[in-house]
């Protein structure tokens, strides 16, 4: 059986062979065919598809292709991320002939997806086959190192002071004079220069909104224009921790020598709630992370707390050695003990905490 790959040569509208009339495969019930097809690889399904229009329709089913997306770790491309809505850095070009389709071409060729507009007489490609084709092309680009690139001239920038952040097509770089340069990666140009007015402690960017933390306040800016949106006063953020922001909620942590509560704000400056340290630690927060409205904080005394940022409920009280470093990834906390004699890594499965 062929490997689970979709070759660039397997164009959706190719039907070079017509199944012979009276073939016994037409007598097989559809539900049995679907069961058999579940055991075929993506390449095998494409070979079956090319035999006749009838078989193309039989294999053009979401139930067949979603499972293949799931097995490759690509299901999120049909749920939370839509590759069809992400514009290519350069327009795709039509290959000279069918044998070259998809080969050495960085941008996915949209005409490989059959729609009512581009191919007469064929049923439109089902959603999850389209997802698989786009995801496979993207994965192949990573494997074969095919890419488009733009050069950005950073020679005239002052010395770097802070880390750079990427948000979609925007690249934000904080420099030594406390200004933040925002570049358009796609166009390779400077989009705007944000003068943050005074010395700031940290910043981050998400969904076109930049949040800058100062000693006792926050400012939000439109990252595309540089204009200030809101001023949030009465908050303090520990500069030793990253500023957390998901485009909707901003999380700040006060100085470690005061208390360890975490404040949750919205981008309009309204304090939503305080995530209280239910264990009443006297040790400071060593590290924290935020994902999908879940907050995880690790303390220097080995305690780890997990909150729901929307409700403020503390969901878990865990332990992972003293001074742990951690990362929150898809319901799993990756925790590394930061000790010279013990550098073990633990994976804490949080199961159904959602």
Secondary structure, DSSP 8 states (H G I E B T S, - for coil): ---S---TT--TT-------TT-GGGGS-HHHHHHHHTTS-HHHHHHHHTT-HHHHHHH--HHHHHHHHHHTT-GGGGTT--GGGS--SS-----SSGGGTTTT-SS--GGGS--TTT-TTS----HHHHHHHHHHHHHHHHHHT---------TTS--EEEEEEEETTEEEEEETTSEEEEEETTTTEEEEEEE-SS--SEEEEETTEEEEE-SSEEEEEETTT--EEEEEES----TTS--EE-SSEEEEE--TTT---EEEEETTS-EEEEE--TT--SS-EEEEEEETTEEEEEETTSEEEEEETTT--EEEEEE-STTEEEEEETTEEEEEE--SS---EEEEE--S--
